[in-house]
Amino acid sequence: MFLPISLLFVGAVLVLNGLWMSGRISNREIVVINFATAAITATVAAVSLVRATTGDEIRSVALTLLFSATYLWVAVNRLNGADGRGLGWFSLFVSLSVLPQAFLALASAAKFIDIWLGICWLIWSGLWFMYFVTLTLKKPVQDQTAVATLLSGVLTAWLPALFLMYGA
């Protein structure tokens, strides 16, 4: 029910963060979409938690909050000038934490959307791992991470949100 809302803003923030990582958006400007997406996904999670009646629904809330915390952290780092190592370590934590969801979704897939979600979780896990490599290990993969972020935004969030919203 709330998936298109979250996906639309996750798509926007990933596309814009990819552009920012490529030097096309300033540090100060990228703060807005990261705060907005953190707030929107946290609100969706809060409403979903109130309505949750199953363990699967609660797990979905927890996973959504990992996105929210990531975008909040990016925004705060841009305001306080932090070097991102802490966010990098958090990204490793998230990368490993979402892998079981990917495997669960793929193992129990009954419909195309289940397979798609499982693949998305794998992609997102890989993307968070790239943030760890870029921010904490300081490996020279920022350009590749920027492209992966932008493409992930389009393919795993923005376009799927549009399909869900418009019934395509």
Beta strands, then each sheet from edge to edge (+ up, - down):
end
